[in-house]
Amino acid sequence: MDRLKCKSLVWFAVVLSMASITARAQYYSLGNDPSRARWNRISSENFTIIYPRETDSLARQYLTGLELYRSQVLESVGVIVKMIPDILHP
């Protein structure tokens, strides 16, 4: 490999490793997760939402919104995704 390709590859590896270190999920814990939560599941053609029983109306709203905007988001990203599971945490 020539020197420029090697240098580019090293920089790419460094940037990729830094991105993976700072990447975080969209979840945080307050340390008091309720053990009494009973989970339900609602599905559509493209999504499955797993949610606590007491948030069923919110889960239906999310499912409607996800289905409504799915095609627009996938077109802008340029990928094809089959089934997407989502979890609504209490």
Phi, psi and omega per residue, in radians:
M1 nan 2.508 3.107
D2 -1.372 2.940 -3.004
R3 -1.114 -0.683 -3.118
L4 -1.144 -0.760 3.117
K5 -1.114 -0.723 -3.136
C6 -1.115 -0.762 3.130
K7 -1.128 -0.733 3.103
S8 -1.096 -0.716 3.132
L9 -1.118 -0.712 3.110
V10 -1.114 -0.805 3.130
W11 -1.096 -0.699 3.099
F12 -1.066 -0.763 3.117
A13 -1.105 -0.694 3.130
V14 -1.150 -0.821 3.141
V15 -1.112 -0.742 3.124
L16 -1.093 -0.731 3.141
S17 -1.195 -0.634 3.102
M18 -1.191 -0.654 3.122
A19 -1.148 -0.671 -3.126
S20 -1.253 -0.473 3.109
I21 -1.230 -0.697 -3.071
T22 -1.554 -0.143 -3.132
A23 -1.212 2.375 3.129
R24 -2.378 2.650 3.067
A25 -1.350 2.945 3.139
Q26 -1.582 0.940 -3.117
Y27 -2.570 2.433 3.017
Y28 -2.410 2.687 -3.076
S29 -1.955 2.335 3.044
L30 -1.660 -0.026 3.111
G31 1.478 0.150 -3.109
N32 -2.343 0.865 3.113
D33 -1.151 2.244 -3.109
P34 -1.274 2.193 3.121
S35 -1.371 -0.221 -3.116
R36 -1.443 -0.073 -3.090
A37 -1.081 2.258 3.053
R38 -1.887 2.291 -2.979
W39 -1.772 2.443 3.032
N40 -2.089 2.974 -3.141
R41 -2.372 2.387 3.035
I42 -2.263 2.395 -3.063
S43 -2.282 2.672 2.980
S44 -2.267 -2.940 3.142
E45 -1.122 -0.574 -3.010
N46 -2.015 -0.233 -3.043
F47 -2.383 2.637 2.928
T48 -2.217 2.196 3.114
I49 -1.986 2.204 3.055
I50 -1.843 2.225 -2.986
Y51 -2.579 2.724 3.047
P52 -1.167 2.517 -3.056
R53 -0.922 -0.640 -3.071
E54 -1.323 -0.064 -3.140
T55 -2.003 0.575 -3.065
D56 -1.153 -0.615 3.120
S57 -1.202 -0.650 3.089
L58 -1.151 -0.689 3.126
A59 -1.101 -0.719 3.106
R60 -1.125 -0.695 3.097
Q61 -1.110 -0.762 3.105
Y62 -1.073 -0.786 -3.131
L63 -1.064 -0.736 3.102
T64 -1.080 -0.792 3.127
G65 -1.144 -0.723 3.120
L66 -1.080 -0.769 3.121
E67 -1.168 -0.652 -3.111
L68 -1.098 -0.732 -3.041
Y69 -1.772 -0.006 -3.065
R70 -0.989 -0.897 -3.059
S71 -1.136 -0.672 3.128
Q72 -1.134 -0.738 -3.130
V73 -1.178 -0.790 -3.122
L74 -1.144 -0.616 3.073
E75 -1.119 -0.739 -3.108
S76 -1.215 -0.552 3.134
V77 -1.458 -0.554 3.111
G78 1.426 0.573 3.105
V79 -2.225 2.856 3.056
I80 -2.033 2.155 -3.118
V81 -2.141 2.373 3.141
K82 -1.414 -1.775 -3.105
M83 -1.695 2.352 -3.139
I84 -2.066 1.972 3.071
P85 -1.441 2.461 3.100
D86 -2.315 2.526 3.102
I87 -2.127 2.183 3.028
L88 -1.659 1.957 -3.104
H89 -1.582 2.435 -3.122
P90 -1.136 nan nan
